[in-house]
Amino acid sequence: MLVSNPTKLWWPDDGITKLDVARFYDGLWTKLRPWLRDRPLTAERCPDGMLGSCFYQKDFALDGPPAGTPRLRLRAASTGKDVHYLVGGSRATLAAMVNLGCIAIHVMSTRASNMRDADWLAFDLDPSSGEFADAARAGLALRPLLDDARLTSFPKTSGSRGLHVFVPLRAGQSLDEARRVAVAIGEELARREPKLVTVEHRKSARGGRVFADAFRNGYGQTIVPPYSVRRRPHAVVSTPLAWDEVSPRLDPSRFTIRTLDRRLAKADPWAAFWRTRQSLRNVAM
């Protein structure tokens, strides 16, 4: 694994270097692979680490780094221009992304080989208050809705202040149907919990409530996968949870690249994710 400037401090207060992040991702390759394989990737690049400027990169020149990584050409609806996405799948590609300054990885629910079908539904519960406790309360309100729809769900910390809830799908579930169902469930959640949850896109209209963002399920939309590092103090990691761990008292900032080893030594609460194949055909929303 070749890393340029390996001793460069990306989190100066913690002594965490670029090489530390590269080693963290490399050590988790087996867990990360199913989330990256055959998926268009967006890199959140922070070449100078936590305290430097960051930017999102979707378009990677065909003749540029990382060499040997396949690209997927998609037309951007906003500009009408072609975008050449990196396609994940190799350990070398992941290492090369980190070498380019990538801290967080963002993935689509679709595969490069089939952009019409979704592998999961995702709900991004983003608390206007900035308090994870509110996101946890929203997640605990969302779960029975999904249970009623006979959809098994898996929660994780966003790695920031929110909660992500994923619903694995069987092959052949169209992206359009996934988006429709996710939006309908989000709207029903807001109807049932109007003081806690909103689906209002305008931040000024959210009134301190949790934004249930179901539009992560739209074409070309992305979300961080489990085990992505985030640009947050102490190098916090988006961490899979069991539902009985989701609580307003949980502090998601305790899951970092320095502390996650202890958690990884225990049973994986998402072990059944890729074996859980669910249809949206009979979801009445």
N, C-alpha and C positions, 0 to 999 in steps of 0.2 A: 504494500500500500504506500504509494508515493504521495507525500503531503508537502507542499511548498510552505515555507515559514511555519513549521510545526509548533514552534514555541510562542507564536503570536498569541497574546492574551485576548481571548474573546469575552471573558467575564473577569475583568481585572480584580474585582473585589473578592472573587472566589478562587483566583489562581487557575481558572479553567482555560485551557488553550485550544487552539484549532485542532491539534492532534488528539486531545481528549474527546472532542466531538466526533472526529473521524473514527476513533477506536470504539466509541459508544455505538455508533451506527453499525460498524462492521461486526461488532459482537452480537448485535441483534438482527443480523441479516436473515436468519431463518424465520424469525417472526415477521419481519418487514416484507419479505419477498412476496407473499400473496397480495399485499396491498399495493405493491409497485409494479408487479409483473404485467406487461402488456397494457399499461395505463399511461395516458398522456400526463406529464408531470409539469408542475409549476414550481419554480425555485424561489424561495424567499431568501434573497442574498444580502448578507450583512458582512462585507469583506473585512470590516474593522470591528466586528463583534457587537456585543450587546449595546455598547455606548456609541457606536458609529451610525452612519446613515444606512438605511436598508431600502431595497426595492424588490419588486416582483418581476421575475423574468419568465415569460412563456415562450418567446421566440428565440430559437437557437439556430444560428447560421449553419447551413448544411456543411460548410467546410471549416467550421469552428469547433472549439472544444465543447463537450468531451468527445474525443475521436472514437469512432467505432460504435457510437450509440445511435440506434435507429431513430428517425424522426417521423412524425405524423403531421401532414399538412392539413390544416383546417382553415376555413374562411371565417374571419372574425366578423360577427354581425355588426358590431359597433363601427368598424372602419371599412369593411369590405375588402380588407387586405388578407393575404395568406399569412398564417402563423405556423411555424415549424416547431412543434412540441417535441421534447425528448420523450421517448417511450422507455419506461422502466423495465427491468427484468434481470439486469446483471449486477453483481456486486461491484464490478468496476465502474458502472455508471453511477451508482450511489456514492462511491468514493470520489469520483471525479466531480460530482455536484458539490460535495463538501469542500473539495479543494478550490472550487470557484467561489467559496464563501457562503454556500447555502447552509442556513441553520435549520429552517423549517421546510418540509416538503408538503406540497398540496397535491391531492389526487382527485381524479374524476371517478364517479361511480360506474362509468362505462369503460370498456376496453378499446384499445386502438383497433383491434380486429373486428369490433362490433360496437359502433357508436350509437346504435339504436336501442340497446337493451341495458338495463341497470342491474348491478349486482347487489344493491342495497338501497333502502331509504335512509336518509339522514335528517335528523332534527338538531338544529343548532340553537340552544337555549341561551340567549345572551342577555344578562341582567343589566338593565339601565342603571341600577344602583351601583354596579361594580362589585356587588357582593355575591360570592359563590352560593351563599345560603339561599338566595332567591332563586338561582338557577336550579339548585337541588330541589326546592319545593315545587318548581314547575315540572321537573323531571318526575317527581313522585306523583304528580297529578296526571302526567302524560301516560305513565305506565299502565294504569287500569284501562285507559282508552285503547291502547294497543292490545292489551289482554282481551278486551271485549271483541276486538277484531280478529282474535286468534293469531296474533302476530307476536312471536317471541322477539324480545328486544334486548339490546346490550348497551349499557351506559359507559361513558368514559369522561374523564376530565378533558376539557379543551386544551389544557396547558396554559390557559389564561384565566379568565374569571368565570367562564361558562361551563355548560355541560353539553356533551354531544350524546345523542341516542341513535344507535344504528339498528336497522331491521334487515337481516340478510334475506335475499330473495333467490328463488330458484331460477334457472336459466329460462330465457324467453319472456321475461317481464319487461315490457316496453318502457323506455324512459318517459314517454308522455304519460303513460298510466301511473308510473311511479310518482311523477310530479303531481298529477291530479290527486292521487290518494294522500300524499304527504300534505299538500295544501289543505285538503278537506279536513284531515285530522288536526292540523294546526288551528284551523278556524274553529273546529268543535272544541278544542282545548281552551281557546280564548273565550268562547261562549260560556263554557262551564266555569271558568275561573277568570271572570272579567277584571277583578281587582289585582290579579297576579300576572296575567299573561295578555299579550297583545300580538296581533299580526300586522300592526301598523309599521310601514317602512320608514315613515318620517320620524326621526328621533325626537323632534319637538312634540310629537303627538303621542308618545309612548307613556307619558305620565309616570315615569319611574317603574314601569312594569317590565317583565321579562319578554323580550322579543323572541317569539317562536318562529325561527327562520326555516321555512320548508323549501324555500327557493334554491337551497343548495342542491336540490334534485333536478334542476333545469339543465338543459344542454350546455355543456362546457363549464358548468359550475364545479367548484372544487371545495375540498375540506381537508384538514390535516388528518392523516391516518393515525391509528394507535402507535405510540412510541416515537412520534415526531417530537424533536426538541423545539421549544418555543423561545422567542426573543423576550424573555422575562427574567427578572432577577433570579440568580442561582441556577440558571439553565433548567427550568422546569420542563417536564415531559408530559405530553398527552398520554394519560394512563388508563388502561382498561379497569373497570370496576365491576364488582358484583352488585346487584340491586340492593342487597342488604347493607352495603357500604355507603349508599347514596343518602346523605344526611346533611341538613343545614350546618351541622357541627364539623363536617369534614373540611380540612384545610388542604386544597389541591397543591399548594406551593411546597408541600413536603415531598412531592414526587419529583426528584431531580436526577440528572445523570450521575450524581454522586451517591444517591440513596436508593436507586431503583433495584440494585442487585438483590437487596434483602427481599424485595417484593417478588422478584423473578424466581426466587428460590421456592416460592409457595405455588400452590395450584393456580393455573391461569383461569380467571373468571370468564374469559372469552374462548376457551378451548373448543367449544362446540360451534363457534360462529360459522366456519366454512362448511360444516356438516349440516347446518340448519337451512333448509331450502324451503321457502314459503311462496305461495302464489297470492297474487292480489285479486284474482278472478272473483272471489266471493266476498271481498271486503265491501260492505255496504256503507258508503260515505257520500 
